[in-house]
Amino acid sequence: MSESTQLPVPAPLSASLTDAQSDIRDGASASSTDNTCGSGPVPDHTPDQPRDEVRVFRGVPPSGQRPPCALTIGNFDGVHLGHQAMLAALRAAAERLSLKPTVMVFEPHPREYFAQLQQRPELAPARIASLRDKLTSLDEAGVERVIVQRFDAALASMPPEEFIRQILVEGLNVRWLLVGDDFRFGARRAGNLDTLREAGARLGFEVVSLPTVSADGQRISSSAIRTALAEGDFAQAKKLLGHPYMIGGHVIHGRKLGRTIGYPTMNLGVAPGQTSLSGIFVVQVHGLGPQPLAGVASLGVRPTIEDAGRVLLETYIFDFSGDAYGKLVRVEFLKKIRDEAKFVDLPTLIAAIDRDVDHARAWFDTTHRVQSDLATSATDRI
């Protein structure tokens, strides 16, 4: 049996999950109930919560909570433009057929599962977004129900026909199903679009496929976005995602070294495999006020300070003196300044931070000046 929770409809650019609503934790290990590939329970659904909030289930819902649904299945890493096209089609069909728009995602990602099985974690691609951020994006896209299906040995070995009968038909009451034209499922990936269509004709659900979505002749894919991020091309990543690249989470306590050297930082834990990025970046932070706050961030293992290998996102926010601890924020990446480096001593590190901050401030000044000039030019032409 599955448990469920409801999540609030988020404001634009603000994360929606809270500790009270989800036990998915930022920066926890993959073996725990975390924000990347946790397998633990979601808290019980509270019946008196508002009805217009997205519901998240770990596995198929309980028998009394399976209304006929329109469903799409995928990993939805980053919820990029291709995913958004699928979600738009899902919502349209659900409205037309009076069905519940539902998304199924897998945790962990199947490639993460098999990489761990082979004890070769490098075989699994880094994620574009944490599970928390994925759920927030699906919520913002108008999805009413999300099924977080645990990918384990039982699911990996399940024959396609059993997956269709046990999970899709009996577990989810699917009446309309949307998948990509290259969708594969079941043990040894034996099931495909034809398998689904044949089963749908027998069991009473319609199957629709969506071809690959392209932008300017380039196939929109998670792989293309990872490549753009690895190259520090955040403009290209934003173009493919349809939204800025961000990392979200709760602000945690650190060692508080930054405040002793004049650069207090806002810290987010980053789960293993959550991102392949590392380095120093120009950023802006959403969630601490009505407008995003400019800053500079370090993402990595802090080789000058410690050698534990723990990944941390540390952000120095310009001219900010508020209390951010415990708040749920998103850090938007705008430009890479340099790679992470190990310095010989603390004064050398501080000098490098001074240069990074100057670089970031200059970038914001130039960007704002260009935007102001463009706005003035546009006004003059009216």
TAZI-V764391 format. One record per backbone hydrogen bond with DSSP energy under -1.0 kcal/mol. CO is the residue of the C=O (numbers start at 1). NH is the residue of the N-H. Records with the same first field share a line. If there is no record, write none. Layout:
BEGIN
CO->NH ; NH
END
This chain:
BEGIN
3->58
5->56
11->14
18->21 ; 22
25->35
29->32
32->34
35->131
46->49
54->7
55->146
56->5
57->148
62->65
68->100
69->175 ; 176
70->102
71->178
72->104
80->84
81->85
82->86
83->87
84->88
85->89
86->90
87->91
88->92
89->93
90->94
91->95
92->96
93->97
94->99
100->70
101->144 ; 145
102->72
103->147
104->74
105->149
107->151
109->113
110->114
111->115
112->116
113->117
114->118
115->120
116->119
120->123
121->124
130->134
131->135
132->136
133->137
134->138
135->139
136->140
137->141
138->143
139->142
144->55
145->103
146->57
147->105 ; 149
148->59
149->107
152->156
153->157
155->158
158->187
159->163
160->164
161->165
162->166
163->167 ; 168
164->169
165->170
167->172
168->174
173->69
175->206
176->71
177->208
179->210
180->183
185->191
186->189
187->190
191->185
192->196
193->197
194->198
195->199
196->200
197->201
198->202
199->203
200->204 ; 205
206->177
208->179
210->181
213->220
215->218
218->215
221->225
222->226
223->227
224->228
225->229
226->230
227->231
228->233
229->232
232->234
233->237
234->238
235->239
236->240
237->241
238->242
240->81
245->333
247->331
249->329
251->326
257->260
258->261 ; 263
266->315
267->252
268->313
271->274
273->127
279->299
280->337 ; 338
281->297
282->334 ; 335
283->295
284->332
285->293
286->330
293->285
294->318
295->283
296->316
297->281
298->314
299->279
300->312
302->305 ; 306
311->270
312->300
313->268
314->298
315->266
316->296
317->320
324->327
327->251
329->249
330->286
331->247
332->284
335->282
338->280
345->349
346->350
347->351
348->352
349->353
350->354
351->355
352->356
353->357
354->358
355->359
356->360
357->361
358->362
359->363
360->364
361->365
362->366
363->367
364->368
365->369
366->370
367->371
368->372
369->373
370->374
371->375
372->376
373->377
374->378
375->379
376->380
377->381
END
